[in-house]
Amino acid sequence: MALLAAFFLIGCAKRDLDGDMQPTIATQRFDGTMPVPGAVAADHPLASEAGASVLRAGGNAVDAAIAAALASGVVQPSGSGLGGGGFALVVPAQGEPNVLDFREVAPSAASMESFAAQGSSTRGGLAVAVPSEGIGLAELHRMYGRASLATIAAPAIRLAEEGFPTGEHLARSLEESPDMRALFLTGNRRPGLAEALRAWVDTVGEAFRSGWVAEDLVSTVQAQGGVLSLDDIRNYKVKLRKPLVSSYGRRTVLTMPPPSSGGVALLQVLGVAGPEASLHCEVEATKHAMADRAAFGGDPDFASVDVARLLDPRYLGAITADCGPQTFPPEHYAPAPPPVDDHGTLHISAIDAEGVAVALTTTINTSFGSHVIAGRSGIVLNNQMDDFATRLGAPNAFGLVQGAQNAVAPGKRPLSSMTPTIVLDAQGEPEIAVGASGGPFIITATTAVLRSILDDGASASEAVSRPRWHHQWMPNAAIVEAGFAGAEGLRAAGHDVRTIEKPFSSVQVVVARGAQFDAASDPRKGGEPAFSR
């Protein structure tokens, strides 16, 4: 089995080839006054360049990722922004890897009864969970950043004040949601957001917890019938978690623990379907992983998520036994319903020459979230409540039905597919930072790109450009992009194969090979990576 059984729910230091714990030693140091070689891959060229400019100013990969996230919220507001939340997986130059969980939580007054009306979890004030990105990015900087917040936010502020060209993805998003044109003044200027970003800098993020920005968000949500309160934001806590850690050959894979299901699913697939596995076997492993996601995924502070059992070699071996000539009906994998989608998402990958690596995924859930725009700041509010099982037995915005493990509860984090992942090479140095947007497609897309690089030796650009497939157990269909070469083989194994024309995911990846950086932003969303020099 390609994925070895030694996975841990604790942090790891760098390891030698025998697995002994070794101190992390950076081979090159920078003092914050000179450019730091590195690469940033976001899903918009201006966001990638924002991150690279911070590296040129002497910041590290964490600073660069934050800058790219802030800029993305300006130029790609359908996918993320300060009205949402996310996860950041960080490998520092020294010390243990960590995950910062700044996922939104349900307001204290939220309940299942609140969502009796159809559509109440997708549009309007009730759909809004506690906005936490501004708080989370400030904490990420406090723990790992080096550049000043003013330097980090400067590109985003400039874009919000001066405007920017309308890219293809934004144009398409506005065609589908013309009401969101209200976000922009002439030239795509967003002066209210520029003011909010300045407040984030001046107050070290506190304006988003107890200042005028928080008041703006709360008053807007309440005016739209929501239950968000200032106490909900004031009491919000960023969770520090340890990544899931496993091995793939001589490499170490670090990925996202619950409340995301993505990391567990990725490790399950890698553990069952090694480099020599057939495509059919990989699809079977994915169907099992997605069924487990539905049955067992949830917020570990509210429900028991037995990660150890799901990654146990004996359990993975039983899944491997399913890699026969034919697929099975849905009830073979699990009786539970599948979980939620979250299309309004983006991912940023960054690695620098100091050995700092970041995989940062943020979201406002569906495209333009709740479609509620804060009055003064112009921040787009999330509709993350739809990631819960708001009405048991009823489909959500994407036609997916969810189980009671992911039911609404005050202060609870909804289940997610986000899969920020970092791979360490045989010497324990960051080699790959990768992640994606696209709801449950995140898991299969991230896995596909990772396998293309690790198993096939593909370049970053080639890996993200290859046509992809997706299966999420229910509906019981293998979805493939146009041009995917394995469709007929899947049909021969009994899979219902359906081709779609519209791309279903967007992956951003940075690969570090010594002092050289290979990076790619997924062409499906029109992104481009940027390099510090």
Secondary structure, DSSP 8 states (H G I E B T S, - for coil): --B-S--BSS---EE-TT--EE----SS---SSS---EEEE-SSHHHHHHHHHHHHTT--HHHHHHHHHHHHHHH-TTT--TTSEEEEEEE-SSS--EEEEE-----TT--GGGG-STTTTTSSGGG-----HHHHHHHHHHHH--S-HHHHHHHHHHHHHH-----HHHHHHHHH-GGGGGG-BGGGB-HHHHHHHHHHHHTTTGGGTTSHHHHHHHHHHHHTT----HHHHHT---EEE--EEEEETTEEEEE--TTBSHHHHHHHHHHHS-TT--HHHHHHHHHHHHHHHHHH-S-TTTS---HHHHT-HHHHHHHHTT-SSS---GGGT-SS-------EEEEEEEEETTS-EEEEEEEEESTTTTS-B-TTT--B---GGGGSBSSTTS--TTS----GGGB--TT----B----EEEE-TTS-EEEEEEEESTTHHHHHHHHHHHHHHHH---HHHHHHS--EE--SSS--EEEETT-TTHHHHHHTT--EEEESS---EEEEEEEETTEEEEEE-GGGT--EEE--
